[in-house]
Amino acid sequence: MSFADTLFQAPLTAVPFAHLVTGMVQLTVLGAVLMFFRPLLIGIARALVLVVRPRPTKDQLAARRKLNAAKQADLELDTPSVRAMGSRS
């Protein structure tokens, strides 16, 4: 008996052909259903994400933008002083 025959002898005889076909048909049907309802499932997933982590309001976004602009302006003011200190040494 060859190595391949020995290797594949037990697993193929352990599972009947009808079970393999049934399993493959079930996986195919599941894949088709998931592909058909994919937009719906994506919408449900996005809604669940919004429930867990809601979007910030426009006021919160404006406040964050203003804070970031202030930090950026502060960094721009500090840059010349840092360069001046670096040029002294």
C-alpha positions as a Markdown table, in Angstrom:
| # | Residue | x | y | z |
|---|---|---|---|---|
| 1 | Met | 0.0 | 0.0 | 0.0 |
| 2 | Ser | 1.4 | 3.4 | -0.9 |
| 3 | Phe | 1.9 | 6.3 | 1.5 |
| 4 | Ala | -1.0 | 8.3 | 0.1 |
| 5 | Asp | -3.4 | 5.3 | 0.3 |
| 6 | Thr | -2.4 | 4.9 | 4.0 |
| 7 | Leu | -2.7 | 8.6 | 4.7 |
| 8 | Phe | -6.2 | 9.0 | 3.2 |
| 9 | Gln | -7.7 | 5.6 | 4.0 |
| 10 | Ala | -9.1 | 6.3 | 7.5 |
| 11 | Pro | -10.6 | 9.8 | 7.1 |
| 12 | Leu | -12.4 | 9.1 | 3.9 |
| 13 | Thr | -14.0 | 6.0 | 5.1 |
| 14 | Ala | -14.9 | 7.6 | 8.5 |
| 15 | Val | -17.2 | 10.2 | 6.9 |
| 16 | Pro | -19.9 | 9.0 | 4.5 |
| 17 | Phe | -20.2 | 10.8 | 1.2 |
| 18 | Ala | -23.8 | 11.9 | 1.9 |
| 19 | His | -22.6 | 13.8 | 5.0 |
| 20 | Leu | -19.9 | 15.6 | 3.0 |
| 21 | Val | -22.4 | 16.6 | 0.3 |
| 22 | Thr | -24.9 | 17.8 | 2.9 |
| 23 | Gly | -22.3 | 19.9 | 4.7 |
| 24 | Met | -21.1 | 21.5 | 1.5 |
| 25 | Val | -24.7 | 22.3 | 0.5 |
| 26 | Gln | -25.4 | 23.8 | 3.9 |
| 27 | Leu | -22.2 | 26.0 | 3.7 |
| 28 | Thr | -23.2 | 27.1 | 0.2 |
| 29 | Val | -26.7 | 28.0 | 1.2 |
| 30 | Leu | -25.3 | 29.9 | 4.3 |
| 31 | Gly | -22.9 | 31.8 | 2.1 |
| 32 | Ala | -25.6 | 32.7 | -0.4 |
| 33 | Val | -27.9 | 34.0 | 2.4 |
| 34 | Leu | -25.1 | 36.0 | 3.9 |
| 35 | Met | -24.2 | 37.5 | 0.5 |
| 36 | Phe | -27.9 | 38.3 | -0.2 |
| 37 | Phe | -28.5 | 40.0 | 3.2 |
| 38 | Arg | -25.0 | 41.6 | 3.4 |
| 39 | Pro | -26.2 | 45.2 | 3.2 |
| 40 | Leu | -28.8 | 44.6 | 5.9 |
| 41 | Leu | -26.2 | 42.9 | 8.1 |
| 42 | Ile | -23.7 | 45.7 | 7.6 |
| 43 | Gly | -26.4 | 48.2 | 8.6 |
| 44 | Ile | -27.3 | 46.3 | 11.7 |
| 45 | Ala | -23.6 | 46.1 | 12.7 |
| 46 | Arg | -23.1 | 49.9 | 12.2 |
| 47 | Ala | -26.2 | 50.6 | 14.2 |
| 48 | Leu | -24.9 | 48.4 | 17.1 |
| 49 | Val | -21.5 | 50.3 | 16.9 |
| 50 | Leu | -23.4 | 53.6 | 17.2 |
| 51 | Val | -25.3 | 52.3 | 20.2 |
| 52 | Val | -22.1 | 51.3 | 22.0 |
| 53 | Arg | -20.1 | 54.4 | 20.9 |
| 54 | Pro | -22.3 | 57.3 | 19.7 |
| 55 | Arg | -20.9 | 60.0 | 17.4 |
| 56 | Pro | -19.9 | 63.3 | 19.1 |
| 57 | Thr | -22.3 | 66.2 | 18.6 |
| 58 | Lys | -21.5 | 69.1 | 16.3 |
| 59 | Asp | -20.8 | 71.2 | 19.4 |
| 60 | Gln | -18.3 | 68.6 | 20.7 |
| 61 | Leu | -16.6 | 68.4 | 17.4 |
| 62 | Ala | -16.3 | 72.2 | 17.2 |
| 63 | Ala | -14.9 | 72.4 | 20.7 |
| 64 | Arg | -12.3 | 69.7 | 19.9 |
| 65 | Arg | -11.4 | 71.5 | 16.7 |
| 66 | Lys | -10.9 | 74.8 | 18.6 |
| 67 | Leu | -8.8 | 73.0 | 21.3 |
| 68 | Asn | -6.6 | 71.4 | 18.6 |
| 69 | Ala | -6.2 | 74.8 | 16.9 |
| 70 | Ala | -5.2 | 76.4 | 20.2 |
| 71 | Lys | -2.6 | 73.6 | 20.8 |
| 72 | Gln | -1.3 | 74.0 | 17.3 |
| 73 | Ala | -0.9 | 77.7 | 17.7 |
| 74 | Asp | 0.9 | 77.2 | 21.0 |
| 75 | Leu | 3.3 | 74.8 | 19.4 |
| 76 | Glu | 3.9 | 77.3 | 16.6 |
| 77 | Leu | 4.8 | 79.9 | 19.2 |
| 78 | Asp | 7.1 | 77.6 | 21.1 |
| 79 | Thr | 9.0 | 76.6 | 17.9 |
| 80 | Pro | 11.1 | 79.8 | 17.5 |
| 81 | Ser | 12.0 | 79.8 | 21.2 |
| 82 | Val | 13.2 | 76.2 | 21.0 |
| 83 | Arg | 15.2 | 77.1 | 17.9 |
| 84 | Ala | 16.7 | 80.0 | 19.7 |
| 85 | Met | 17.7 | 77.9 | 22.6 |
| 86 | Gly | 19.2 | 75.3 | 20.3 |
| 87 | Ser | 21.3 | 77.9 | 18.4 |
| 88 | Arg | 22.9 | 79.2 | 21.7 |
| 89 | Ser | 24.6 | 75.9 | 22.5 |
